[in-house]
Amino acid sequence: MTTYSQPSIRWLTDDVLFHYQRCGRRAFLDLYGDRDQQAPPSDYLLKLRQDSLAHRERVLEDYYPLYRPDFPSGDWAAGASATLDLMAEGVEAIRQGVLATPSAVDGVQLVSQPDLLIKQPGWSCWGDWVYVPIDIKLGKKPKLDYQVVAAYHAYVLSRVQGVWPDASYLALRGGQMYSIDLGRLVPKLQTVLNDCLIDLRSPTAPELFISHSRCDLCHWFNHCYTEAQATRHLSLLPGVTPARYELLKQHHLTTVAALAQASPAHLAPLPGFGEQVAEKLVHQAQALIDNRAIPRSAPHAPHGFPLWPEDLPEGEVELYFDIEAAPDQNLIYLHGVLVVNHRTGETNFHALLAENHREERRAWNDFLDLVHTYPHAPVYHFCPYEAQTVRKLGQLYGTPHRQTEALLDRFFDVHKCITDGVTLPIESYALKHIARWMGFDWRDEGANGAQSICWYNAWAETGDRSYLEAILRYNEDDCRATYHIKDWLVKFAEPYWARLYQSIG
């Protein structure tokens, strides 16, 4: 564990507080870490920043006149002074003003920079007006970490103007203006603030915990992931959540080897575990140590395996289906279908493409025509998204309900089958992790769902069809990966199914 000599924090900003809630280690490394160890932002992160900036500018257009304090970047003292001058003058709206007040810790100033400060009637230290803060966020929902930061703006503002604002607001995507319940959020803020000040004045960084949903876009991810791999950190095991990890540590199960030797019956009574989770975690550790697949237990199945042949039906023709969407445009633009003909040994990929919103209906109808060409073929997909989207498009474009449901009866979720049936020595049950362990790989190394969104935007903006071709390759590879996983799982299940057929015979 790296020790940092005499860590000190002078300014605790709302940005630091926001990241601390998601990962205390990131906030610590942002203050004291070696910036040479940061990874450059991905195309997707750059897109999110661009989208966030565009959203902020759209919101700000509604406020006029709009004043912005003039100060050197990063000089919080100068920014606070310039903002105080504007507030004392009573201007109507202030963009990215700086608010600062001493914290409970000597030498540490609390700094808040809300996107907007709006003048309202009331009484403050300046006279018959007060300010209320507005934070502009790209999200559609008022996430708790957003709300805590909004409460932080209100708290620092109350120290500056001598009175609490009536409210603190979040301007969310879609034109939503969300009012924070300060009575509920301020106690939560105080807890977060106290913990943050303690952790950021410690000589050691908070323990790492790899969570792909939160870590993948962080510029410290490669740095932390390398350390996690070197130590085989338990957070790399699927199913080890932060809460479960704390309980495992309390029972001195801090390594993969120790967890592999643990008794599921011993873990099952722990809060948030239960028999299935306990068995899965122990099997996960054993699978990783031995680099082997372990069948899930099925005590009530005569063949001793959770999956039955009807869970993975084989047909003369099988279809493998994957959708690509532009979520920020509410557009389903690609239905990719791999047709596997076992009789002829041929595989053909069909890219049913909508190049704009007007063509979405046509692409949907093309998909229906294709799947109805093979009325008895099972349709394999990975995770529930494809089935959910088919139901949504059927409703949107007036497809008869009976027809949609008949099609969905042919759908089989390979992800559900693999997670129900087998424990694998992998860090995640995402498509890429599973398929790569089974020997399949994508033609484009950087291809993933986030990158495909960036490729689509680049194609829409430039008309350069090389971006579209990259999307089609990625989608086809996703379909072929799903086929590869299904084929592997059938082969894995065959010995168990043979027992079932023998018992029937």
C-alpha distance (Angstrom), angle and dihedral (degrees) to the residues before:
residue distance angle dihedral
M1 . . .
T2 3.80 . .
T3 3.80 116.7 .
Y4 3.80 119.0 -151.7
S5 3.79 116.0 -149.4
Q6 3.81 114.5 -121.4
P7 3.81 98.6 -22.9
S8 3.76 110.9 -156.0
I9 3.77 133.0 -178.2
R10 3.78 121.0 -162.3
W11 3.80 101.8 172.1
L12 3.80 122.5 37.4
T13 3.80 103.6 -163.8
D14 3.80 129.0 -168.0
D15 3.81 87.4 -114.4
V16 3.82 91.0 58.7
L17 3.81 90.2 46.1
F18 3.80 91.5 50.4
H19 3.80 93.6 52.0
Y20 3.81 91.7 42.4
Q21 3.80 89.9 61.9
R22 3.79 90.9 55.1
C23 3.79 96.5 39.2
G24 3.80 126.6 -4.3
R25 3.78 89.4 -163.0
R26 3.81 92.4 58.5
A27 3.82 91.9 51.3
F28 3.82 89.6 49.2
L29 3.82 94.2 48.3
D30 3.80 91.4 45.6
L31 3.81 87.5 60.0
Y32 3.80 102.0 37.7
G33 3.81 109.4 10.0
D34 3.79 128.8 109.9
R35 3.81 104.8 -95.4
D36 3.80 90.1 -153.3
Q37 3.82 86.4 71.2
Q38 3.81 92.4 59.5
A39 3.80 117.3 105.3
P40 3.82 119.2 -129.5
P41 3.81 114.6 -104.8
S42 3.79 116.9 -87.9
D43 3.79 122.1 -120.8
Y44 3.80 88.4 -105.7
L45 3.80 93.4 52.8
L46 3.80 90.0 49.0
K47 3.80 88.5 51.4
L48 3.82 91.1 51.1
R49 3.80 90.2 50.7
Q50 3.80 90.7 49.5
D51 3.82 91.7 48.0
S52 3.80 90.6 47.8
L53 3.79 92.0 50.9
A54 3.82 91.3 48.7
H55 3.81 90.7 49.7
R56 3.80 90.9 49.4
E57 3.80 92.2 51.2
R58 3.82 91.2 49.9
V59 3.80 91.0 53.7
L60 3.79 93.4 45.9
E61 3.82 90.9 54.6
D62 3.81 88.0 74.3
Y63 3.80 92.7 63.0
Y64 3.80 122.9 74.9
P65 2.95 137.4 -158.8
L66 3.78 92.5 27.9
Y67 3.81 121.9 -172.9
R68 3.78 126.8 -161.6
P69 3.83 123.5 -164.8
D70 3.79 113.7 -118.5
F71 3.82 113.2 -132.5
P72 3.81 139.8 131.2
S73 3.81 112.5 -85.1
G74 3.80 111.1 -92.6
D75 3.81 94.8 11.7
W76 3.80 96.4 120.5
A77 3.80 94.4 174.8
A78 3.80 91.7 56.0
G79 3.80 90.7 43.9
A80 3.81 92.1 51.9
S81 3.80 91.4 48.8
A82 3.83 93.0 49.1
T83 3.82 90.7 47.6
L84 3.82 91.9 50.0
D85 3.79 89.3 54.4
L86 3.82 90.9 54.1
M87 3.81 92.6 46.6
A88 3.81 92.3 48.4
E89 3.79 88.6 50.3
G90 3.82 88.9 53.8
V91 3.81 100.0 -127.2
E92 3.80 114.8 -180.0
A93 3.80 100.7 -121.7
I94 3.82 134.0 8.6
R95 3.78 122.6 -159.4
Q96 3.83 116.9 -144.8
G97 3.76 94.8 -17.5
V98 3.81 118.2 179.5
L99 3.80 120.9 -122.4
A100 3.81 120.2 -171.6
T101 3.79 135.0 179.2
P102 3.83 135.0 160.7
S103 3.81 116.7 -91.6
A104 3.79 126.9 -140.7
V105 3.82 87.7 -95.0
D106 3.79 117.5 79.1
G107 3.79 112.6 -111.1
V108 3.82 95.8 14.3
Q109 3.80 119.0 109.7
L110 3.79 122.7 -161.9
V111 3.81 109.6 -132.0
S112 3.77 124.7 -166.5
Q113 3.80 125.9 -176.9
P114 3.81 109.7 -178.0
D115 3.79 115.8 -173.6
L116 3.81 90.4 -121.7
L117 3.79 139.2 18.3
I118 3.80 110.5 -164.6
K119 3.82 123.3 -162.1
Q120 3.80 116.7 -127.7
P121 3.83 135.7 170.2
G122 3.80 114.6 -85.8
W123 3.78 141.5 90.1
S124 3.80 125.1 -70.1
C125 3.77 137.1 148.9
W126 3.81 88.6 -77.1
G127 3.79 100.3 52.0
D128 3.81 136.8 -92.6
W129 3.77 97.7 -6.7
V130 3.80 137.8 73.1
Y131 3.79 135.2 -173.0
V132 3.80 130.1 -125.0
P133 3.83 123.0 -160.6
I134 3.81 127.2 -125.1
D135 3.80 122.8 -168.4
I136 3.81 117.6 -161.4
K137 3.82 114.9 -143.5
L138 3.79 130.5 177.8
G139 3.82 92.6 -141.8
K140 3.79 123.0 103.1
K141 3.81 94.6 -140.9
P142 3.83 131.1 54.8
K143 3.81 96.3 -115.0
L144 3.79 116.8 -160.2
D145 3.81 93.5 -112.8
Y146 3.82 89.0 53.6
Q147 3.80 90.0 51.1
V148 3.80 94.4 48.7
V149 3.80 90.5 53.2
A150 3.81 90.2 47.7
A151 3.82 88.0 52.9
Y152 3.82 88.3 49.1
H153 3.82 90.1 55.6
A154 3.81 89.7 51.9
Y155 3.81 92.6 47.6
V156 3.81 95.6 50.8
L157 3.80 90.4 42.5
S158 3.82 90.5 53.6
R159 3.82 89.5 55.8
V160 3.80 91.0 49.7
Q161 3.83 101.1 45.2
G162 3.81 96.8 31.5
V163 3.80 96.7 -119.6
W164 3.80 136.3 67.6
P165 3.81 115.4 -107.0
D166 3.79 115.1 -116.5
A167 3.79 89.7 -117.7
S168 3.79 146.2 -11.1
Y169 3.80 119.6 -134.2
L170 3.80 141.7 -151.3
A171 3.81 117.4 -152.1
L172 3.80 102.2 -153.1
R173 3.78 133.8 -173.0
G174 3.78 115.0 -76.3
G175 3.80 94.4 38.6
Q176 3.80 95.6 -73.2
M177 3.81 117.8 153.2
Y178 3.80 110.2 -162.3
S179 3.81 121.5 -164.5
I180 3.81 115.5 -145.3
D181 3.80 119.4 -130.3
L182 3.80 95.9 -129.2
G183 3.81 93.2 -175.3
R184 3.80 89.4 61.1
L185 3.81 98.8 35.8
V186 3.81 102.9 45.2
P187 3.86 94.7 68.9
K188 3.81 88.6 49.1
L189 3.80 89.3 48.2
Q190 3.80 91.4 52.5
T191 3.80 91.4 54.2
V192 3.81 92.9 47.6
L193 3.81 91.7 45.5
N194 3.80 94.0 50.7
D195 3.81 92.9 47.1
C196 3.79 90.8 46.9
L197 3.81 93.3 52.6
I198 3.81 90.8 49.5
D199 3.81 96.2 47.4
L200 3.80 95.2 43.9
R201 3.80 91.6 53.6
S202 3.81 93.5 51.5
P203 3.83 119.7 108.2
T204 3.82 91.0 -131.6
A205 3.78 130.0 58.9
P206 3.81 117.7 -114.2
E207 3.79 113.2 -93.4
L208 3.78 113.2 -85.6
F209 3.78 121.5 -112.1
I210 3.79 119.2 -175.9
S211 3.79 113.5 -141.0
H212 3.79 110.6 165.1
S213 3.80 93.4 -157.8
R214 3.81 89.8 60.0
C215 3.79 103.6 23.7
D216 3.80 105.3 47.4
L217 3.83 95.2 83.6
C218 3.82 95.5 40.7
H219 3.81 117.3 111.2
W220 3.83 89.0 -137.6
F221 3.81 94.3 54.2
N222 3.81 97.4 101.5
H223 3.81 90.3 46.6
C224 3.81 93.4 51.0
Y225 3.80 94.8 38.6
T226 3.81 92.3 54.4
E227 3.81 89.5 53.6
A228 3.81 91.8 45.6
Q229 3.79 91.9 51.9
A230 3.79 92.2 47.4
T231 3.81 90.9 55.0
R232 3.83 96.5 33.5
H233 3.77 88.4 -125.3
L234 3.79 114.3 -153.9
S235 3.80 91.7 -125.7
L236 3.82 86.9 74.0
L237 3.81 89.0 68.7
P238 3.82 114.4 91.9
G239 3.79 110.1 -115.4
V240 3.81 96.3 29.0
T241 3.80 100.5 119.4
P242 3.83 122.1 -178.3
A243 3.82 90.6 -102.1
R244 3.82 92.9 49.5
Y245 3.79 90.5 45.3
E246 3.80 91.3 57.2
L247 3.81 90.2 51.8
L248 3.81 91.6 47.5
K249 3.80 89.7 52.5
Q250 3.80 90.5 51.1
H251 3.81 87.4 57.2
H252 3.84 91.1 47.6
L253 3.81 92.6 -110.8
T254 3.78 98.4 136.3
T255 3.80 102.3 137.7
V256 3.78 135.6 58.2
A257 3.81 89.9 -119.9
A258 3.80 92.5 53.7
L259 3.80 92.6 47.8
A260 3.81 91.0 48.5
Q261 3.81 89.4 58.9
A262 3.80 95.4 45.0
S263 3.78 122.7 108.9
P264 3.82 114.8 -114.8
A265 3.80 88.0 -146.5
H266 3.81 88.6 59.1
L267 3.82 92.3 52.2
A268 3.80 99.4 39.8
P269 3.87 96.2 81.0
L270 3.83 92.3 55.6
P271 3.83 116.2 108.4
G272 3.80 110.8 -91.0
F273 3.81 94.3 14.1
G274 3.82 120.9 83.3
E275 3.80 126.7 166.1
Q276 3.81 98.2 -64.7
V277 3.82 96.0 47.0
A278 3.81 92.3 44.3
E279 3.79 92.7 51.5
K280 3.80 91.9 44.3
L281 3.82 93.4 52.4
V282 3.80 94.0 47.7
H283 3.80 90.9 46.5
Q284 3.80 89.3 47.1
A285 3.80 90.9 57.1
Q286 3.82 91.9 45.1
A287 3.80 91.9 48.8
L288 3.80 91.3 51.6
I289 3.81 94.2 49.0
D290 3.81 93.5 47.9
N291 3.83 96.2 32.6
R292 3.79 90.9 -132.3
A293 3.78 140.1 121.3
I294 3.81 115.3 -107.3
P295 3.82 120.7 -158.9
R296 3.78 116.1 -125.2
S297 3.79 113.7 -114.8
A298 3.79 119.7 -100.6
P299 3.82 107.7 -179.9
H300 3.81 93.8 172.8
A301 3.81 96.9 48.1
P302 3.83 115.1 93.2
H303 3.80 91.3 -140.2
G304 3.83 94.5 47.5
F305 3.80 95.6 -121.3
P306 3.83 129.3 103.5
L307 3.82 95.9 -135.1
W308 3.78 126.0 73.8
P309 3.83 126.8 -158.8
E310 3.81 90.3 -105.1
D311 3.82 89.3 60.2
L312 3.82 89.1 65.7
P313 3.81 105.6 26.9
E314 3.77 117.9 -171.2
G315 3.78 119.7 -143.7
E316 3.76 136.4 -178.3
V317 3.80 84.0 -109.1
E318 3.81 124.0 27.4
L319 3.80 128.4 -173.3
Y320 3.82 125.3 -147.0
F321 3.79 113.3 -161.1
D322 3.81 133.8 -164.3
I323 3.81 130.4 167.4
E324 3.81 129.9 -150.5
A325 3.80 119.4 -158.6
A326 3.80 140.1 -179.5
P327 3.83 98.4 -137.7
D328 3.80 95.9 -173.8
Q329 3.82 88.4 56.2
N330 3.82 95.4 40.2
L331 3.81 88.9 -126.0
I332 3.82 131.2 141.4
Y333 3.76 98.7 -157.0
L334 3.80 105.7 166.2
H335 3.80 136.0 40.9
G336 3.79 106.7 -173.8
V337 3.81 115.6 -165.4
L338 3.80 125.8 -179.3
V339 3.81 110.6 -159.8
V340 3.80 111.4 -153.8
N341 3.79 113.3 -166.3
H342 3.80 108.5 -167.2
R343 3.80 92.4 -175.7
T344 3.80 94.7 59.9
G345 3.82 97.5 24.4
E346 3.82 90.5 -125.8
T347 3.80 128.3 136.4
N348 3.81 120.3 -164.0
F349 3.79 126.5 -176.3
H350 3.80 120.1 -147.3
A351 3.82 119.5 -162.7
L352 3.80 107.1 -162.1
L353 3.77 100.3 -167.1
A354 3.81 135.8 -169.0
E355 3.79 108.9 -166.4
N356 3.83 91.2 -169.0
H357 3.81 142.0 2.9
R358 3.81 92.0 -84.6
E359 3.81 90.4 61.3
E360 3.83 96.8 48.2
R361 3.83 92.4 92.4
R362 3.81 92.1 49.0
A363 3.82 91.8 50.0
W364 3.82 89.1 50.0
N365 3.79 91.7 51.1
D366 3.82 90.5 46.9
F367 3.79 88.2 54.3
L368 3.80 91.8 50.5
D369 3.81 90.9 48.8
L370 3.80 91.0 51.8
V371 3.81 97.5 48.4
H372 3.81 91.0 45.2
T373 3.80 89.0 54.3
Y374 3.81 84.9 69.6
P375 3.82 101.9 38.4
H376 3.81 95.4 172.5
A377 3.80 98.6 42.0
P378 3.82 117.3 114.0
V379 3.81 112.9 -125.5
Y380 3.80 113.0 -137.7
H381 3.80 122.7 -162.3
F382 3.81 137.3 162.2
C383 3.85 117.3 -113.6
P384 3.83 126.1 -11.3
Y385 3.82 97.4 -77.0
E386 3.81 96.6 93.3
A387 3.81 93.5 50.3
Q388 3.79 91.6 45.8
T389 3.81 91.4 49.9
V390 3.80 93.3 48.2
R391 3.80 89.6 54.5
K392 3.82 90.5 47.3
L393 3.83 94.1 49.1
G394 3.79 91.3 45.2
Q395 3.80 89.6 57.0
L396 3.81 93.1 42.3
Y397 3.81 95.4 52.2
G398 3.79 99.3 36.1
T399 3.80 99.1 -109.4
P400 3.82 107.6 168.7
H401 3.80 109.3 -95.0
R402 3.80 92.6 -130.1
Q403 3.82 90.6 54.0
T404 3.81 92.9 50.1
E405 3.80 93.2 47.7
A406 3.80 91.7 47.4
L407 3.79 88.8 54.1
L408 3.80 92.5 47.3
D409 3.81 89.6 52.8
R410 3.80 85.4 67.4
F411 3.84 92.9 54.2
F412 3.81 120.4 106.7
D413 3.80 122.5 -173.7
V414 3.81 109.0 -139.7
H415 3.81 91.3 -169.5
K416 3.81 91.5 58.6
C417 3.80 90.9 46.9
I418 3.80 94.1 50.9
T419 3.80 94.5 46.0
D420 3.81 92.4 44.7
G421 3.79 93.5 47.3
V422 3.80 111.5 33.6
T423 3.79 143.2 28.2
L424 3.81 110.5 -143.2
P425 3.84 131.3 -163.9
I426 3.80 93.6 -112.5
E427 3.80 137.8 113.7
S428 3.79 96.5 -128.3
Y429 3.78 138.6 17.5
A430 3.79 91.0 -134.7
L431 3.80 116.6 128.8
K432 3.81 95.8 -103.3
H433 3.80 96.2 49.0
I434 3.80 92.6 49.5
A435 3.80 97.7 42.8
R436 3.79 94.7 44.9
W437 3.80 91.6 52.3
M438 3.82 87.0 52.7
G439 3.80 91.3 52.7
F440 3.82 102.7 -97.1
D441 3.81 123.0 124.3
W442 3.79 138.5 -178.9
R443 3.78 122.3 -111.0
D444 3.82 93.2 -131.4
E445 3.79 110.8 55.5
G446 3.81 95.9 -151.1
A447 3.79 96.0 45.1
N448 3.81 116.0 129.4
G449 3.78 139.4 129.8
A450 3.79 94.6 -86.9
Q451 3.80 92.3 48.1
S452 3.81 91.3 49.7
I453 3.82 88.8 58.0
C454 3.81 88.9 53.4
W455 3.80 91.2 47.1
Y456 3.80 90.5 51.5
N457 3.80 92.5 51.2
A458 3.80 90.9 47.2
W459 3.81 90.3 50.4
A460 3.84 91.8 48.0
E461 3.81 92.0 48.8
T462 3.80 99.9 42.1
G463 3.80 105.9 23.4
D464 3.81 87.7 -133.5
R465 3.80 103.3 150.8
S466 3.79 92.7 -158.8
Y467 3.82 85.8 81.1
L468 3.79 90.1 52.4
E469 3.80 90.8 48.7
A470 3.81 89.5 53.3
I471 3.82 89.8 52.6
L472 3.81 91.6 50.2
R473 3.82 91.6 49.9
Y474 3.79 90.2 49.0
N475 3.80 92.9 48.3
E476 3.79 92.8 47.4
D477 3.79 90.4 49.2
D478 3.83 89.8 51.2
C479 3.81 89.0 53.9
R480 3.80 91.9 47.2
A481 3.82 90.7 47.1
T482 3.80 89.6 53.8
Y483 3.82 88.8 51.0
H484 3.80 90.6 48.3
I485 3.82 92.5 51.7
K486 3.81 93.2 46.5
D487 3.81 90.8 49.5
W488 3.81 91.4 49.2
L489 3.80 92.0 48.4
V490 3.81 93.0 50.3
K491 3.81 90.3 52.4
F492 3.82 89.9 47.8
A493 3.82 90.9 50.6
E494 3.81 97.3 44.8
P495 3.84 96.8 88.0
Y496 3.80 89.9 52.9
W497 3.79 92.8 45.8
A498 3.81 89.3 49.4
R499 3.81 87.9 60.4
L500 3.79 89.0 50.3
Y501 3.81 92.2 52.6
Q502 3.81 90.4 46.4
S503 3.79 91.7 52.6
I504 3.80 90.5 49.2
G505 3.79 91.5 47.9
